Amino acid sequence: MCIVSLLKEYLDSNNITGYRIAKDNNITQSTMTRVINRDLDNLSFKYLKAIAISLEKDIGTVAKELNSLQNKTVRNYEVQQKS
């Protein structure tokens, strides 16, 4: 089973790559790759802001969408564990 990070899933659903975010915000691609592969709970404001800039969304909107995705994933996991 392949586990994709929630942030990677979010970026994919918004049709944007880590490379694009890195380029738009003067961040190295290797740094952005590490950020994408980290636990979402460790996402710093700096990178949340970079994602929002590249998506042309408010930081609050991105944060809410990521939180919603995380909550959905937790609920799905809990349902699977009960089965």
PyMOL commands that set and color helices and strands:
alter all, ss='L'
color gray80, all
select helices_A, chain A and resi 6-13+18-24+29-37+40-42+45-55+59-82
alter helices_A, ss='H'
color red, helices_A
deselect
rebuild
show_as cartoon
